[in-house]
């Protein structure tokens, strides 16, 4: 059975004002199976909200794959 949520080498960088980019996610690989409970914790600025926005398709990855069943 395929995973409910699957991320493969997800990378995302926010554009900065001086033409540089600010990396937010780097090589995130994750599988969440149906029925699993998962908590995502971390300090401010660690990428939790950015990850959630990818899971809701509010952001598109710079590279990598996001699959939601």
Secondary structure, 3 states (H helix, E strand, C coil): CCCCEEEEEEEEEEECCCCCEEEEEEEEEEEECCCCCCCCCCCCCCCHHHHHHHHCCCCCCCEEEEEEC
